[in-house]
């Protein structure tokens, strides 16, 4: 969490409040924390933002506005892959946002714009409504959970360590696998699981088109 900046009280506006909230991280977000970081009173914040919930919405809008949507002429696999990568990239710039993404969902106009454009693209690509929705959710959830796991690993490195002498006598298979995948390569893991998701979507789409 940030500390109060010295000197004269800062001139603030909505954009600076949102930037401060993102810098703090949504998991530690409070109006008083934002006020301390900006060097103003909490009362001053309420002239621009009515509540913490309203500030969360502003942060989510800011997040969604940073998500770069893929080109409309892309193949559906490339579209979904690039959309998932874009979500992951933006989540990395906003610590703590991933843990709230599931809870808040598409709760703002900017979020709904992303959902609507993505579903529209998939429908045009031959997906039915159910498969379009499940495919969108799958790649977005993958981006969110991947960042959550990465943030957990960075905040608690011990959770990703294995003590071979303790594990090997009772759990030989776990030990063998973990020795192959640790230390964790989050980038490679994200891409591998993304390709597995897309392969599954492709199989389902082909089955749908053959009916």
N, C-alpha and C positions, 0 to 999 in steps of 0.2 A: 504494500500500500504506500502511496506517496505521502510526503510530509509537506507541511505548510511552507509556502514560499514567502520569503521575507520581503521587507520593503512596503511600499504603499499598497493599499487594496487594489486588486486587479480589476480592470474593466472586463466585464463578462458579457457573453451572449449565449444563445442556445448552442451554437456550434462548439464554443469552448467548453461548455458544460458537458456536452456529449463526449468530446475528446478526453476530458478529465475522467469521466466515468469509465471509458474504455481503458485508459491508462491504469486505473485502479484495479480493474478486473471485475466482472459482474459478480463473481462469487463473494467479493468483499464490498460490494457497492452499498452505499448509504448516502443520504443527502448530506449528512454531517461530514462524511469522508470526502465528498466532492468539494464541499465548502472549504475544508482544511487545505486541500490540494491547491485550490484556486486563491486562497488567502482572502476569502470573503466570509460574511456571515451566512448561516443557513437560511435566514430570512431572505437574503438577497437572491438566493437560488429560486425561491418560490415565485419570484416575479417573472420567471421564464419557464419553469417546469412545475407543474402542480403537485407532483408526488413522485415517489420512487418508482411506482408502477408506470407512470407516464414517462419517466426517464428510461426505464427498461424498453419501452416501445420505441423511443427515439434511438436508443442504441441498436435495437434490432433493425430499425429502418436504415441506420447508418451502415450496419453490417450488410444488409441486402443490397444497398446501393453500390457496395464495393464488389459484389459478385458479378463477374463478367460472364454473361450468357454466351454460349457457343453460337457459331454462325448457323443460320437457318438452312443452308444448303449442305450441311454436314450429313454423313451417314449417322443413323440413329446410335450406333455403338460409340462413335466418336463424340456425338453430342452428349450422351449420358456420361461418358468417361471424363470429358472436359468440364461438364457441370459439377461432377463430384470433386474433381481436382480444384476447381475454382472455389467451391465451398470450403474445402480443407485449407487452401491457401489463405483465405480471408479469416477463417477461425484462428489460424496461427497468429494473426496480427491483433487479435482481441482476446487476451487471456481470460479464461473462465466462461466465455460465451457458449461453448459447446454444451456445458451441463444444463443450460437454460433453453437450448434450442428445442429439445423434445417437449419441454413443459409449455413454452410459449407457442410453438408451432407457427403456422402462417397467420399471425395475428395482426399484421399491419399491411397497409396498401402495397408497400414495396415488396413484402414477402409474397403477397397474393399475385403480384405481377410476375414474379419468377415462376410460381406454380402454374399460373395460367398459360404463360408462353411455353413452358416445358411440356405441359400436357397437350397443348395445341400442336406442337411439333410432333409428338409421338402419335397422336391421332392421325395426322397427315401421313405419317410413315407407315400406317397400316395396323397400328395397335388398336385393340378395342379399349373401351373405357377402363375396365378392371385392370388389364395388363399395363396400360399406360400409367395408372395410379401406382400400382405395386412396383413398377420399374422405377418410377421417379422416387418413391419412398425408399426403395432399396439402396440406390446410389447416394441419396442425401444422408440417410441413416449411417451408411458406411463411412462417409466423410466425418460425421459428427462423432461416432463412437471411436474412430481411429484417433482423432485429436484428443478425446477424453482419455484414452489409454496412454497416449504419449505424454499428456500433461501429468497424469498419475505417476508415470515412470520417472519423470523429471523431478517431481516433488517428493517421491519416495523410491529412490533407487533400489533399496533393499527388496522391494516387492518383485523385482525382475532378476534377482540373483539366485543361483542354485549352489548349494554346498554339496559337492559330489560325494564326499565320504558319508554324509548323512542320508542322501537320497538313494544311492546305488544299491544298498543291500535289499531294500524293500520295493523299490520302484525302478526296475532296470529300464523299462520302456520309456518312462518319463525322462529318466536321466539321459538316455541316448538321444531322444528327440530334442530336449532342451540344450544339450551340448552342441547340437547342430544349428540351433536358431538363436542362441544367445552369444554375444550381446545382441539385443534386438535392433534390427534394421527397420525402422518404422516406415521409411520411404518404400523400400522393397516390399514390405509386408502389405502396405496399402495398395500398391499396384497389383500384386499377386491376387489379393482377395477381390479387387475390383474386376480383374479379368475373369475370375471365377463367377462373379455375379453376372457379368455380361454374357458369359457362355450359357449360364442357366436361363437368362432372359431370351437369348437367341433360340434355344431349344423350345421354350414355351411358345415363342412367336411363330416358329415354323409349324408346331403342332396346331396352333390356332388357325393358321392360314390353310392347313390341309383339311380342316373340318368341312 
